[in-house]
Amino acid sequence: MTKKTYTCIMCPKGCRVTLMIRGKEIVKVEGNECPLGAKYAIQEFKNPVRIVTTTVKIKDANFKRLPVKTAKPIPKSLIKECLKLLSDVEVTPPIKSGEVIVKNICGTGSDVVATREML
């Protein structure tokens, strides 16, 4: 049996949640002070996901880069691939905040959206 410990980020307490694992099965969860801690640690073990924030190039605007983010979390294992794809993206103003820049990035089901308006 192995142990994996995660620091929960769901609330300010920052519980140290330990999973007892046999093979790929979670046998026991301990250290969480609320159900959110257990849920977070299990998600991190089974399929960690993250919101990705970055910038893309923008032509003929006041700034050279447009801030963007994924509309929902994507698998952590696909972050580098998504960032590589976004490094080649260039948009033209006007852009509205929330406008979709890339649909279904890397087949994740999450769109990349602008987080700022650029005229």
N, C-alpha and C positions, 0 to 999 in steps of 0.2 A: 504494500500500500504506500502511496506517495501523498505528499502534502503540497498544496499550492495556496499561497496567501496573497490576497488582494486588499488594497486599501480602497474602501468604498468612497465614492464621490457623490453619492445621492443626497447627502445632507452635510452640515458642517461638522458632525461628530467624527467622521473619517474612521469608522470602525475597521479594524484589521480582521477580515473575514478569511477563515481557513477552510479549504475544501479537502476532505479526505477522499482520495481517488484510488480506485482499483481498476486498472486497465483504462477504459474510457468512461467508466461509470462513477458517478459521484455517490459516495457511500454516506458521507456526513458533512454537514455545514455547521461551523461554529464561529463564534466571535461577533456575530452581527447583533446589534441592539434593536433592530427592527426588521420587518420583512423585506424592506428595500435593499438592505445589505446583502441578504442571501440571494435575492433576485439579480443584483448587480454582479456578484461574484460568479454565479452560475453562467450568466450571459458572457462574461469575460472569458470563462473557461471554454464554453461551447462555441461561441461565435462572436468574438469582439468586433464591435462596430464603432465608427467615429463619424462626426460631422467634419468635413474637410473645408477649410478656408484657405484661400489663396488669391492670386490676382491673375488677370489675363491682359494681353496688350489691347490698347484702344487707339485708333487712328484719330487724328485731328480733334483732340479734346484738350481741356486745360491740364489734365494729368496724363501720364504715359501708361498708367495701369488702372484697371477697373477691378475693385474688390468683388469677389464671388465666393459662394459657398454651396455645398450640396444641400438640397432641400430636406433631405433626411439622412440619417446615418448610413454609411456604406461599410462593407466588410473591411476590416483593418488590412487584410492581405492584399487588397486592391488599391490602396492609397497611392503607392508609387506609380502604378500603371496610369491611374487617373491624373496624377500631377504631370506625368510625361505628356499625356494627351493634351492637357490644358496649356502646356508650355507653348504649343503651336497655334493656339486659338488667338485670333485677332478680331475685334468687333469694331463697328462704326457707330458713332453716336447718331441720333439720340438713343439713350438706353434708360429705361425706367427701373427703379428699384423693384426687385422681384421678377424682372423679366428673365425668361429662360434663355440661357446662353448655350448650354449643351443639354440635349434631352437624353435621358437614360444613360448617363455616363458609364462606360465600360460594362453595360448590361446589368447594372445594379438595380435598376428601377427608380433611381434617384436622378432628378434633374440638377444641373448646376445653374444657379440663379445669381443675378447681380444683387449686390447688397448696398448699392449706391446709385443715385441718378447721375447720369453724365449727359450734358447737352453738347 
